[in-house]
Amino acid sequence: MSVKKFFPILTWGKDYSVDFFRDDLVAAIIIAMMLVPQSLAYALLAGLPPQLGLYASILPLLVYAIFGTSSTLSVGPFAISSIMTASALAAVFPDGSLANYLAGAAILALFSGAFLLLFGLLRLGLLSNFLSFPVVSGFISASAVVIVVSQIGHLFGVHSSGGSLLALVKSLFSQINTINLYTVLVGVTSYLLLWLMPASLKRMAMVFGLAESWATFLSKATPIVVIVIAIALVQFFALDKEGVSIVGTIPQGLPVIQIAVWTGLEWDVATWKSLLTSALLISIIGFVSALSVAQSFAAKRRERIDPNQEAIALGLANLSSGISGAFPLSASMSRSAVSFNAGARTPAAGAFGAVGVGVTAVFFTSVLYYLPIATLAAMIILAVISLIDIDAMKRTWRYSRQDFAAWFLTVVITLIQGVELGLICGVILAIVLHLYNSSNPHIAVLGKVAGTEHFRNVDRHAVELCEEFVSFRLDESLYFANARFLEDKVNALVAEHPCAKHFVLLCSAINEIDSTGLESLGAINQRLTEAGIKFHLSEVKGPVLDRLKQTDFLDSLSGNVYLSHYQAWINLAANDASES
């Protein structure tokens, strides 16, 4: 790997201009205004002190600016990563020890970073493709529901606990009599303001003559405005004395770098294994989410995203989060969209945003003392509701019942048993369904379309047939899961065509033949030969043919290998017809 490829900043940095700086700075201001409240909220979601959200938004963003390839990707705390962190920590440390939570979160970030870095260095970025869309969509949608329900307690002033929907609902109903009306008022008001204010602010700004770009900029400041209003209400009416939970003291200053965050820990092997497993799942989901966001915005600008380099960049960002004492992170779709629309030109926009967060951590944390937890909960709920993808469910149902089954199972298990088990079961089901489908591939008996050189399924088209010439197509690679299926199909075709002299397998859809498939081809060849039928292949792909040439199969083949299926028809069917 070249130095410039490993350090993309050397590529875009040499052409950095004043115009780029201006655009990146404007985008950074907007990103920072979103990032500060979201960082605090997602730290709360992860079950951690709020300052850790700020810590996760400083050094990791600077690191990504050096190693990342996306000009608009907004790296930092992410709702799904946060809820997965909370679930992992709650499972490993049921006593809720803050010391264990802090150490566990940092170690999760380190492990996640190490996995991602390994993926990138070994060029394994494409492993993310093994997560099917229904599984990812179902997992994210179900996780969003769990997140929303988990925050309803904060919105109503009650304490809820549990890693699944059922546990959370049960916990909420058990404390329904302890609802704090002042907290409800603050939380619901915050939610309504966050929902309605952006459009209102933009319209009002344009009425007063501001340009649309500045009006849009002002609308993005809604979270800051809501925070100011909420803090003012709590402080003026002394709502904290009425039972409204507040953030309280947030330590001022930048994070202290700790390389060995595990120093002094006396955890057993099971704890480390559990954290390792959780970190692997967090890294995979975080990478898939970040990569999909980066590629979607890169396509709009006709930029190229390197998946492996993105894995390296996200891995190093998570490692830097871990040594900052923070928690696993990924990329936010909403912040990335804002960054894109704000005109960010390079990854430097994220770095400038990190400076803004750092300034907040050093000088302004005391201002956040009276920030109500209910307002942060409202921010989380509004942010994650958009992750519930009902349209994807409808599309999947209409297109494929099996894919919908994977989606549905992922959703149900995630809601009932928790996020980690839901994801694992969804992935397993998707793999099982794929193996099932490929083990029962579509096999079409073919005939020639009159007046053409094309061959189509006899059950779908009016085609020309020859009694002595049977051609069929396997629409799948030939491997251990479907090799026996092909043998059984050929046996059935032999029984259905007693006059056949030639069997031709059209191999245009076969991309690979494994050892089991090769043995099956040999068995088919032998059986057909014993029945007085010659076995032929046509349109074998180059790489597949190269592999076959390394064996003795072609030497034992009773028939020939034809470049085109039409050639096989001319040489076999047409000749037989003329001879008869």
N, C-alpha and C positions, 0 to 999 in steps of 0.2 A: 504494500500500500504506500503510495506516494505521500510526501509530507503535506502537499496541498489538499489531497483527498482526505487525509485525516484531520487537517485543520482548514475547514472551508473558509474561515475568516481571512485566510491569506488570498483567497480568490476574490471574494466580494470586497474585501478591505482595500485592495489596491486601487479600486475605481470609486472609492467612497468620496462623495462630494458634499458641498454645502447644501445643495438641494436635498440630497438623501438625509443629511443630518436634520434639516428642518422638518421633513415629513416624518422621520422616525421619532423626533422629539414630541411632536404633536400626538402621534399615536401612543407614545409612552405615557404621556400625561393621562390620557383617557384610560389606558390599561391599568395604570397605577390606581386610579380612582375606583376601578372595579376590583382590582386585586387586593387592596387593603381590607375591605369588608369581607370579601370572599375568603381570604386567607384566615381571618378570625373565625368565620362561620364554619369552614371546613375543618379547622382544628377542633372546634366544638363537636362537629360530627364524628371525628375520629376518637372522641373521648379524651382529648388532650388539652393542656392549657393554651389559651389563645395566642400567646406570643410565638408558639411553635409554628403557627400558620405564617406569621411574618418571617420567621427564620427560613421556612421552606420556600420563600419567595424572593430571597436575596441572592445567595451564592449559587443556587441551581440555575437561576436565570442568566447569571454572568457566564457560567460554564456552558450552557446551551448556546449562547451567542457565539462562543468560540468554535464549538464542534458541530452545531446543528446546520441543516441544509435548507430549512424552511424560513422564508422571510416574514411569515405572518403567524407562525405557530406560537401560542401563548402557553409556555410551560409554567407549572406551579401546582398548588393543591387542586385536586380533582375530586368531585363528589363520590364517584364509584371507588376510587382508590382509598378515600377516607373511610367509607363504610366498610370496605374489606379490611382495612386496618383495625377499625373498631371491633369487627367480628373476630378477627384473629386474636387480638389482645384479650378480649372478653373470654374467649375459649381457653386461652393458655393461662390467664391470670384471673380466675373467678373472684379472688379476694379484692380486686380493684385497686391494688397497691399502686400509688402514683409513681413510686420509684421504678417498679417493674414495668409499668406502662411506658414511662419515658425511655427506659433502656430498650424495651421491646420494640417501640416505634422506630427508634434510630436503627436498630439491628434489622428490622424489616426493610427499611430504606437501603441499608448497605447490601443486604442479600439481593433485593430487587435490582439494585444497580449492578451488582456483580453478574447476575443472570443476563441482564440486557447487554452489558459489555461483552460477555462471552458470546451471546447471539451475534453481535455485530462483528467481533473479531474473527469468528469462525464462519462468517458469511451465512448465518442461519436466519437472517431476517425474514425469509420466506416461510419460516415455520408458522408465522402468524396466519398464513393461508389455511392452516388445518382447522382453524376455528370457523365453522360455517356461519353464514349470516343469521339464520334462524336462532342458533344458539347464542350468539353475541347479542342479537336484538332482544331475545327473551330474557337473557341474564340482565342486561342493562335496564329493561323495562321493569322487571321484578325488583331489582335493586332500588330503582327509583321509588317504587311503591313503599318498600321497606324504609327508605330514607324519609319519605314524607310522613309516614306513620310515626317513625321514631322522633320526629321534630314536633309532632302535635302536642306531646307532653310539655315541651318548652313553651309552645305557643299558649297553652292553657295554665301554665304554672304548676304542673304536676311532674313527678319524677317517674319516668317509664324506663323499663329495662327489658332486654331480650334481644336475641340475634335473628329472630324470625318474626313474621307478621303475626302469627297466632300468639306468641309470647308477648309481643308489644301490645297487641289489642287487649289481652288478658290483664296485663299490667296497668294499662290506661283505665279500664273499667273498674279495677279494684280500687282506684284512687279518685274516682269521679266526684266524690264528695269533697275533695280537697282543692277543687279548681279555684284559682285566684282570679276574681273578676277584673282586677286592675291589670293583671298580666294579659288576660284575654283582650282587654281593650287596647293595650299597647301592641300586642302581637297582630291582631286583626287589622288595626289601623296601619301598622307598618306594611303589612301585606298589600292592602288596598292602595296605599301610596306607591309602593314599588311597582304595582301592576298598572296603575292608571296614570301616574305622574309623568313618565317619559313622553308620551304623546301630548299631554297637556302642556308640559314645559316647552316642547318644540313648537307647538302652535302659538303659544303666548310669545315666545321669542321672535317668531316670524312676524307676528302682529306688530311688535315694537320695532320692526325694521331690520332685525338681524338677518344676515345671510343664512341660507339653508345649512351650509356646512357648520357655521357657528351654532345654529339652533340645534343641530344634531349633536354637536359636542356638548352642549348644555344638557341635553336630555340624558346623555350617558352619565352625568353627574348625579342622577337620581339617588343611587345608594348613599352617596355622601350627604345629600340633602336630608334623606330620611334618617340617617344616623344622627345628624345634628338636631333634628326635630325630636327624635326619641330621647336623646341625652338631655335636651332642654326640659322636656316634659317630666322626666324622672327626677331631675335635679330641682326643678321649680316646685313640683308638688310633693317632693320627698316620697316618691312611690317606692323606693327601696325599703322604706320603713313600713310599707303596706304589703310587703311580701313579694314585690317584683324583683326577680333575680337579675343581678347586674354582673358585668364582666369583672369589675373590681380592679385591683392593682395589676398592671401589666409591667413587668420589669423593663426598664429602659435600657437601650444599648443593643449592640450587634451580638449575634450568637458567638459563643466561645467554641472554637474548633477543638474537637476531641477525636483523635484518631482511633483510640481503643475505647469505644463506648461500653464494651462489655467488662471492663476492669472491675473486679470486686464482685461480680455476679456468681452465684452458686446454684445455677439452674441444672436440672437433670437433663439427660440425653433426650428424653421425650419432648421436653420444652423446646430444645434447639431444633429437633426434627419437625415439630409443628410449625415453628416460625419459618423454617426453610421451605416447607410445603406452601405455606400461605404466601411467602414472598414470591415463589415461582408463579402462582396464580395471579398475584397482583401485577407482576412484571409483564405477563402475557396479555392480560386485559388492558393494562396501561399502554402497552406498545401498540396493540391493535387499534385502540381508540385514537391514540396520537397519530399513528400513521394514516388512518382513514381521514382524519381532519386535515393533516398536512397535504395529503394528495388531492383532496377536494379543492383546496384553495390554490394549490400549485397549478392544477389544471386550468383554472380561470386565468392565470397569468402566464400560462405556457412555460412554467418552470419545471425542473426535474427534481424529484425527491429520491434520494438514495436510501432505501430501507435499511441497509446494513449500517450506514453512517448514522441514520436516525437512531438505531438501536444503541450505537456507541454513545451518541450525544445524550440520549435519555438515561443510559446507564451511568454515565459520569455525573449527570445532574442529580440522580438519585443517590449516588455515592456522596456527593457534596452535601445533599440534604441530610444524610445519615451522620456525617461528621459535624454537621451544624446542630445536631441534637434534635432534628425534626423528623418527618415521617415520609412515606412513599408519595410520589407525585407523578403526574402525567401532564396532559394538555387539555385545556378547556375549549370546547366547541364555541361557547358563547364569547369568551374573551378573544379567541382567535378570529371569530367573525368581526368583532369590534376592531381588532387590530387591522384586519384586511380592509374594512370599510373606512377606517381612519387614515389609510394610505401608508402603512408601514412599508418601507422599501427593503430593509435588511433585518437580520436577527439582532442588530444593535438596538432596535426598538425595545426588545425584551430586556436588554441590559440597562437601558435608560430607565425602564419601569422598575427594575430592581433597585436602582439608586433612589427612586422615589419611595419605595417601601422601606429602604434602609434609613432614609431621613425620618420617616414616620416612626420607625422603631427607636431611633435615638432621641427625638425631640418631642413627639406628640402622643406617646402612649398614655400619658397622664390625662389627656383630654378624653380618652375612651373609658375612664373609670366608671362612669354612670351609664355606659351603653347597656341597654337591657338585652338579656339572652333571647328574649322573645323576638326582638328585631332581627337578630342573627338567624334564628329559626325560620322566620318569614323569608329571609333572603335565600336560605337553603331550599325551602319548599318551592319557591317561585323558580329557582334555577333548575331544579331536577324534574319538575313536572313536564317540561318539554322533552325529557328523555324517555317518557312513556310513549312508545311508538305504536299506536293503535293501527295506523295505516299499514305498517309492516305486517302486523298480524293478519289483516284482511287480505293483503296481497299474497301472503304465504298460504293462507287457507284456500284461496282461489286457484293458486298455481300447483301446489303439491301438498297432499294430505300427509305424506310422510315427513316433509320438512316442518309442517305445522305441528306434527306430533313431537318433534324435537323441540320446537319453540314452546309448546304447551308444557311438556315435561320439565324443561328448564325453568319456566315461570313458576310452576306449582312447587317444585322441590325447593327453589330459592325462597319462595314465600313461606313454606312450611318448615324447612330444615335449616335455612340460612344460605348465605351467598356462596360460600366455598363449595359445599356439597351440591348446590344447584348447578354451579358451573361444571363441576366434575361429571355429574350425571348427564348433563346436556352434551358435553363433548363425547362421552362414551356412547350415548344413544346415536349421535350423528355418525360416529364411526361404524357402529353396528348397522345402521340403516344403509350406509354407503356400501358396506360389505355385502349386505343382503341384496341390494339392487344390482351390484356388479356380479353377484353369484347367480343371478337369474337374468342374464342379459337378453336384449332383444335380438332374435335371430330371424332374418327375413329370407324366404325363398324367392329367388329373383327370376324375372323373365325380361326379354328384350322388348323395348318400346319400338313399335313398327316404324321403319324409316329413319331410325336414329342409331347411335352407338351407345345409348343409355340403357341401364337395367334398373328395374324398379320392383317393389314388392308385389307379388302376384295377388295379394289380398286387397291391394289398394288401386291397382291400375290394370287396364286392359293391355296385355302383353303377349308376345309370341313365346311359345314354349316348344321344347323338344323332348320327347319321351326318353331319349338316351342321354340327355344332358341336364344334369341337376346342378344349379348354382345357388349358393346361399351366402349370406353376409352376416358376420358376427360384429355387432355394434358395441364392442368392448375389448379392452386388452385381454389376452388369454393368460390367466394365472391360476394359482391353486384353488381359488374360491369358485371358479366357473368351469374348470377343465372337465370335470365329470359331467357337468350339465351339457357341454358341447358333445361329448361322446354319446350321451343318451339321445340328443337331438339327431345326430347323424344316424344312429341305429333306427330311430323312428322314420327318418327320411328314406332309408334303404327299404323298409317295409312298405312305405307308401309309393315307391317308384320301382316296381319289380323289373322294369325294362331298362333301367339306367345302366349305362356303361361308363359314364364319366361323372364324377363329383368334383365341382370346382368351388373352393372357398375363396370368396372375395375378401381380401385382407386390408382394404382401404381404411377401416376404422380401428385396426389393431395397432396400437402404438408400442406394445411390448409383449413378449412371450417369455414367461419365466420357465424354470426347469420342469415344474409340474405340467405346464402347458405344452412344453416340448414332448414330454412323455405321452401326453394325451394325443398329440398329433401323430406320434409314432404308432400308438395303439389304433387310431382311426385308419391310418394308412394300411396297417396289417390286416385289419378286419375287412376293409374294402377290397384289398387284394385277394383275400381268401374268398370273397363273394364274387370275384371276377369283375370288379369295378376299379377303374383307375382314379387315383386321387390327385388333384391338381390345385395349385395356388395361383392367385392373380393379384396384381397391384400390391405386392408386398413392399412396405416402406423400407428405404435404404438401411437405416440402423437395425431394423428387425432382420432383414436379409443378411446383413453382415454377421449378426449373431448366429443365424442358422448355418452360414457357411463354415463356422468354426466347429460344427458338429458333423456327424455322419448322416443326419436326417435326409438332406437333399440327395445323397447318394442312394439311399434306400427308398426314396419317394417313387411310387409307381407311375406317376404322371410327370408333368412339367410345371415350371414356374413361368407364368406369363406376365409380360409388362403391363398389359391392359386386359380387362375382362372381355372386351369386344374381340380382341385377338384370340382369346380362348374359345369364344363362341364360333368364330370363323373357322378355326382349325379343327374344332371338335364337333360342334353341333351341325355346322353347314356341311362339313365333309361327310359326316354320318348320314345326313339327309340325302346328299347326292349319290352316295354309295347304295343306299336303299332304293 
